[in-house]
C-alpha cells in the first residue's frame, strides 16, 4: 500500500470515530523519515483511545498493517502510531492546544477537504505548488501560555557544594 492511500485510509478510520480537526500534513519534500503526519483530536482521553483502536483495528483487518510502534496509549492524551511512512498523532484537546504540532510544520500549505467524512472540521495539508482555499469551519483559539518555570533559590546548590 502506498503512503497516500495509507494516509487516506487512516483519515477515513479517524473520521468514522468522530475525530475532530483532522489534519493531514504532506511532508515528502520536507523530511525523510515519514511522508505524512495525520493529526486529530478526540474530545476526551477515552475517545482518543477509541480513535486509536479504530485506526489500529481497521488498518490490521482491512490492509494487514500494524504500526511499528505505539506510544502514549496508557494515558491517551497524545497517542502516536508509527506506520513508518505515515505517523498518526491522536490528541486530547488540551494536549493538542498545548503542543501545537501543526505550527512546528508550518511549511506545508493547507487545503480544505470535503467534510463528507463526518468530521466536524477537516483540513488536508499539501506540498507547495497546489493552491486550495482553507475551510472556514476550521478555527483555532490561541493556546494559553505554558506554566511559569519555578526559579531555583540556589539554596539546594549551596548545600551540594559543601
N, C-alpha and C positions, 0 to 999 in steps of 0.2 A: 504494500500500500504506500503510495507516495505521500509526502508530508502535507500537501494541500488537502487531499482527501481525508487524511487523518485529522487534520485541524477542523475541517468541516464536520466530520462525524462527531468529534468531541464537542463542538459548539452545539450541535443538534441535541446531544445527550444532556448537556448542561441546561439547555433551554427547556427540555422536557421536564426537568425538576424545578422549573420556575426560577432559575438563576437570574440575578439582577445584573445590570450593567456589564453584559458580556462584551469583552474586547478581545479582538484577535490582532496581535502585532506580527507583521511580516518583517522578520529580522535577517533575511537571507543576505542582504547587502551590508549588514552592519556587524554581525558576529558570526563566528564559525562553528560554535558548538550546538546551535539549535536554529531551525528555520522559523519556527513560530512560537510565540507565547500566547496562551489563552488565559485571560484573567476574568474572573467572575466573582460574584458575591452571593452569599446566602444570607437570609435575614437573621439567622442565629447560628450558633455552633452546630446545633442538631441538623439544620438544613444544609450547612456546609458539608457535613459528613454525608448526608443523603445525596448531595450533588456528586461528591467523590465516589460513593458507592454506585451511582448510576453510570458514571463515566467508566469506572473500573469494570463493572459487570457488562456493560454494553460493548466496550472495546474487546473484552475477552470472548463474549458469546458471539458477537457479530463478525469480528475480524480476527479473532485468535491472538490478540495482542495484550500483553501485560506491561505495566510500567516497569522500567528498570529499577526505579527507586521511588518510594513514597515517604515524605517527611511531614510531620505536624499532625498526624491523624489522631493522636491521643487527646490533644487539646482542641483541635478542629477550629482554630482561629485563622490559621494560614496553612492550608494543605497544599503541598507541592507534589505533583506527579510528573515524573520524568519519563517520557516516551522517546527520549533521545532527540529526534528531530522536532518534536513538539513538547513543550513544557507547559503544564497546566498549573495555574495558581487559583485556589479557591479560598476566598477570604470571608470573614465576617465584616459587616460594615465599618466597625470601629478600626479594625486592623488594616483594612484597605485604605481607609482615610488617613491613618497614621503613616503608613509606609509609602503611599502614593507611587506605586511601582510604575504606572504609566508615564509619570513625569521623568523617571530615570531614562526612559527610552523615547525621548521627545522627537528624535529624527524622523521616524516614520510618519506619514501623513494619515489622517483619519478619514474614513469614509462611512457613509451610512449604509446600512443593510436593512432590507425589508424586515419588519417586525412580525412577519407571519409565523415566526417560530414560537410566539407566545411569550417572549421575554418582555419585561416592562420597558427596557431601553437596551439598545443593541448597537454596537459600533464595530466596524472592522477596520483595522489599520493596515495600510498598504504601503508598498515601496514608493519612493518618489517617481514621478512620471505619470501616475494616474491621478485624475482630479475628479473627486466626487464630493458633494456637499455633506457637511455634518448633519446628523439628525437633530432636530430641535428637542426631541424627547430626552436627550442625554444632558443632564445638568449636574454639575458638581459644586458642592459647597466647600468653602475653604476649610481646611483641617485646622483643628486647634493646635497651637504651638506645642512642641514636646515639653514634658515636665522639666522644671528647672533642675539643674545639677546641684547636688549638695557640695558645698565647699568644705575642704578639709581645714581643720583648725590648726593643724601642724603638731598638735599635742601627741598624737599617736606616733608620728615620725620621730619626735624628740625622745620618746621612750625606747624606741627601737635602736637608736644610735648609741645610747648609753650602755 
